[in-house]
Amino acid sequence: MTGPCSPATGCSRRLDAAVRAYVRRHPLATVVALGEGPGSTAFWRLDNGRLDWLAVEPPETAAVRRMLLPDGPRRRTLACPVTGPGWLDAVRSPERGVVVTARGLLMFLRPPEVRALFAACAERFPGGALVFDAVPRWCAGRDRPRAGARTAPGAPPLRWGMNAADRAGVAGAHPNIVAVREVPPPGRGPLAGRLARWREHVPLLHTPARTVTEIRFGARRSAAGPGPGGAPADPERAAGHRSR
């Protein structure tokens, strides 16, 4: 299910920068990489020599990943659906900090699955963060990924998108979401940001302008929330937006 965001892209650099910043504040944290794929090098790019890494993959992908990247003392692969609750209990010592990454993943999930993921992470990982990339909403609901999305042959259609205006409603997924921010492109001026926001609404050259968002969770759980697949309040509908 992994798709758009190769290590060479600005999108991936922004994801890496957000994870590094979190790990600097929590050097013993666990990084949970949801659906990063069998050959991702993110662990070696981001490892500080102390963090734990948990890659969550569908069973068939996990088997390939273990052959290519055997588990180590601080790096594990868990065969578990990313939309299921099983991986939440596999995080060791969450009190040391948890940052969840979803690279090229959420756009392939259905809106209820995305909102449930936000709520589950906020409930289970107080003091943690979730960093993800998203395509604009005009991309969602297509029969196939738009040109330029760099998805593998046979990839599922893009089902979920988010514009900059939708971030204000994301906090409605769970009371323990205390901040939602865009991770800015490295070394880019304000013009690049304005262009990206314009392309959220106009399918310029049929190329999605992906954004990177960081959700931060409060230090304490403030409400019981379901695991992925549950049905907390829809942050987009609470904000008066449609997901497609």
C-alpha positions in Angstrom: 0.0 0.0 0.0 3.0 2.2 0.2 3.1 4.8 -2.5 4.1 8.4 -3.2 7.1 9.7 -1.2 10.5 8.4 -2.2 13.5 9.4 -0.1 14.6 11.9 -2.9 11.4 14.0 -2.7 10.9 17.1 -0.7 7.8 15.4 0.8 10.0 12.7 2.4 12.6 15.3 3.6 9.8 17.0 5.4 8.7 13.8 7.0 12.2 13.0 8.1 12.7 16.5 9.5 9.6 16.2 11.7 10.7 12.8 13.0 14.2 14.1 13.7 12.8 17.0 15.7 10.6 14.7 17.8 13.5 12.3 18.4 15.8 15.2 19.5 13.2 15.9 22.2 12.7 12.2 23.0 15.9 10.3 22.2 14.6 7.0 23.5 11.3 7.2 21.5 9.7 4.5 19.4 9.2 5.4 15.7 6.2 3.5 14.3 6.4 3.4 10.5 3.0 2.4 9.1 3.2 0.8 5.7 6.7 2.1 4.8 7.4 -0.8 2.4 9.8 -3.7 2.3 13.0 -1.8 1.4 12.7 1.5 3.2 15.9 3.1 4.4 14.2 5.5 6.9 15.6 3.7 9.9 19.2 4.3 8.9 18.5 7.9 7.9 16.9 8.7 11.2 18.5 6.4 13.8 20.2 8.2 16.7 21.6 5.0 18.1 19.0 4.8 20.9 15.5 4.9 19.4 13.3 1.8 18.7 11.8 1.3 15.2 8.6 -0.7 14.6 7.6 -1.2 11.0 3.9 -2.2 10.6 3.2 -4.0 7.3 0.5 -6.3 5.9 1.6 -10.0 6.4 2.7 -10.5 2.8 4.8 -7.3 2.8 6.2 -8.1 6.3 7.5 -11.5 5.0 9.4 -9.8 2.2 10.7 -7.1 4.5 12.1 -9.6 7.0 14.0 -11.3 4.2 15.5 -8.0 3.0 15.9 -6.3 6.4 16.1 -8.9 9.2 14.9 -7.7 12.6 17.6 -6.2 14.9 17.7 -5.3 18.6 16.1 -1.9 18.0 14.3 -2.6 14.7 11.3 -4.9 14.3 8.7 -5.7 11.6 5.2 -6.5 12.7 2.8 -8.3 10.4 -0.4 -6.5 11.1 -3.0 -4.5 9.1 -2.3 -0.8 9.6 -6.0 -0.2 10.0 -6.3 -2.8 12.8 -5.7 -2.3 16.5 -3.1 -5.0 16.9 0.0 -2.8 16.4 -1.0 -0.4 19.1 -0.1 -2.9 21.8 3.2 -3.8 20.2 4.8 -0.4 21.0 7.3 -0.9 23.8 7.7 1.7 26.5 5.3 4.3 25.1 6.1 6.6 28.0 9.5 7.3 26.4 7.7 8.9 23.4 6.1 7.6 20.2 6.1 9.2 16.8 4.0 7.5 14.2 4.7 8.0 10.5 2.5 7.3 7.5 4.4 7.8 4.3 2.3 7.5 1.1 -0.4 5.6 3.1 -3.4 7.6 4.2 -4.5 8.6 0.7 -5.3 4.9 0.1 -7.5 4.6 3.2 -11.1 5.3 3.5 -12.1 8.5 5.5 -13.5 6.5 8.5 -10.2 4.6 8.7 -8.2 7.8 8.7 -10.2 9.5 11.4 -10.1 6.3 13.5 -6.3 6.2 13.2 -6.0 9.8 14.4 -8.2 9.1 17.4 -6.4 5.8 18.3 -3.0 7.4 18.3 -4.1 10.4 20.3 -5.7 8.0 22.9 -2.8 5.5 23.2 0.2 7.7 22.8 0.0 10.8 25.1 2.9 13.1 24.4 3.4 11.5 21.0 3.0 12.7 17.4 1.7 11.5 14.1 3.4 12.7 10.8 1.8 12.0 7.5 1.6 13.2 3.9 -1.6 13.9 2.1 -2.8 14.7 -1.4 -5.4 17.5 -1.9 -9.1 16.5 -1.8 -9.6 16.9 -5.5 -7.4 13.8 -6.0 -9.6 11.6 -3.8 -12.4 9.4 -5.2 -10.7 8.9 -8.6 -10.9 5.6 -10.4 -7.1 5.4 -10.3 -4.2 7.5 -8.9 -3.6 10.6 -10.9 -0.5 10.9 -13.1 2.5 11.9 -11.1 1.5 10.1 -7.9 4.3 7.6 -8.4 2.2 4.6 -7.3 3.0 1.0 -8.1 1.1 -0.8 -10.9 -2.2 -2.1 -9.6 -2.3 0.3 -6.6 -5.7 1.1 -5.2 -7.4 4.4 -6.0 -6.9 7.5 -3.9 -9.7 7.5 -1.3 -8.8 10.3 1.1 -7.4 13.8 0.7 -6.9 16.8 2.9 -6.5 20.5 2.1 -4.8 23.1 4.3 -8.2 24.4 5.5 -9.1 20.9 6.8 -6.3 20.9 9.4 -8.4 23.0 11.8 -11.0 20.2 11.9 -8.5 17.4 12.5 -8.4 18.2 16.3 -12.0 17.1 16.5 -11.0 13.4 16.1 -10.0 13.2 19.7 -9.7 15.6 22.7 -6.1 14.8 23.2 -5.0 16.3 19.9 -3.5 19.6 21.0 -1.8 20.8 17.8 -2.0 20.3 14.0 0.6 22.0 11.8 1.9 21.8 8.3 5.6 20.8 8.1 7.0 23.4 5.7 9.3 22.5 2.7 12.9 22.9 3.6 14.6 26.0 2.3 11.5 27.2 0.5 10.0 30.7 0.6 6.4 31.8 1.1 5.7 31.7 -2.7 6.2 27.9 -2.7 3.6 27.6 0.1 1.1 29.7 -1.8 1.6 27.7 -5.0 1.0 24.4 -3.1 -2.2 25.8 -1.6 -3.4 26.9 -5.0 -2.7 23.5 -6.5 -4.9 21.9 -3.8 -7.9 23.3 -5.7 -6.7 23.2 -9.3 -5.4 20.0 -10.9 -2.4 21.7 -12.4 -0.7 19.4 -14.9 -2.6 16.6 -13.2 0.1 16.4 -10.5 -1.0 16.3 -6.8 0.7 18.7 -4.5 1.3 16.6 -1.4 1.5 18.3 1.9 3.1 17.0 5.2 1.2 17.4 8.5 2.2 16.8 12.1 -0.4 16.1 14.7 0.7 16.4 18.4 -0.9 14.7 21.3 -1.3 16.0 24.8 0.6 14.6 27.8 -2.5 12.8 29.2 -5.3 10.8 27.7 -8.5 12.7 28.0 -11.1 10.4 26.5 -11.5 6.7 25.7 -11.1 6.2 22.0 -11.4 3.2 19.7 -8.7 1.6 17.7 -8.4 2.0 14.0 -11.7 1.0 12.4 -13.8 2.5 15.1 -16.1 5.5 14.6 -15.1 8.6 16.5 -16.4 12.0 15.3 -15.4 12.8 11.8 -12.9 15.7 12.0 -13.7 16.8 8.4 -17.4 16.8 8.8 -17.1 18.6 12.2 -15.2 21.3 10.4 -17.8 21.4 7.6 -15.6 19.8 4.9 -16.1 16.9 2.7 -13.3 14.4 2.3 -13.6 14.1 -1.4 
